[in-house]
């Protein structure tokens, strides 16, 4: 949880080359949140590579990310967005296999971009691309919000969501936590309202673009220094999360996120071993009828894409049976399941 499982600086300020790195803010928040909204200047999926363990934990916990970005991207990221928006089939990614998702996100290869396209296709990552209606400037806001379903943390600062910004640059972020009082709640609400207005298409100061309108090369029209940052970011050879130039503080941050993934994997493996060792265990779970009804199957098929949602079904039509079928399918695949029934 954001309030209880993250250690926050008293100042609520994160700054590069200090104990409280901006990368640490994103890593810790991702590991403890289920929604992540961010309004950016420049976006690069290289940030996902750096935050692979935190992002894998976020997705495993059912997390959904919404991005508002400007129209300058790497060619690989643009193509991944275009595939995600198209009707082209993308490989299925099992978001319950947290170790494999972490491995995929840490590698900047074809499989990584297939995964990014799949996440876009299945609305685990939603993207709006904007540019100012008037003038030759670019969209350059850098703010956003994390939520765990109970608490909210908003942020504002200089940091783009790219590897260069998180690892190499000197950046700062101010965080606002909703448990800190009314003033911070007001700041959070202001950032949320601003984000939602733009994301919903109601911001009449910007134009909304399609992925094929994204700029992928420097032109004379764009001379802003941050474009150099973006392309340098893409041209670097990305090693897996840590490299010689990475500071000790950043290594410690990334190791903490890696430990969370390892703990989840160990828990899953222990669950499998416990089932295997139960010699007197009852027979495997079975559906109480020959098979689910067609609409119950349809509900399950809709649910299994993201494994999140509500069943809106009339009384007596089998919400409980449909839910049991979801657990049964998980059991059939992994030979164990975890469920909280209220």
Secondary structure, 3 states (H helix, E strand, C coil): CCCCCCCCCCCCEEECCCCCCHHHHHHHHHHCCCEEEEECCCECCHHHHHCHHHHHHHHHCCCEEEEEECCECCHHHHHHHHHHHCCCCCCCCCCCCHHHHHHHHHCCCHHHHHHHHHHHHCCCEEEEEEEECCCCCCCCCCEEEEECCCCEEEEEECCCECHHHHHHCCCEEEEEEHHHCHHHHHHHHHHHHHHHHHHCCCCCCEEEECHHHCECCCCCCCCCHHHHHHHHHHHCCCCCCCCCCCCHHHHHHHHHHHHHHHHHHHHHHHHHHHHHHCCCCCCCCCCCCCCCCHHHHHHHHHHHCCCCCCCCCCCCCCHHHHHHHHHHHHHHHHCCCCCCCC
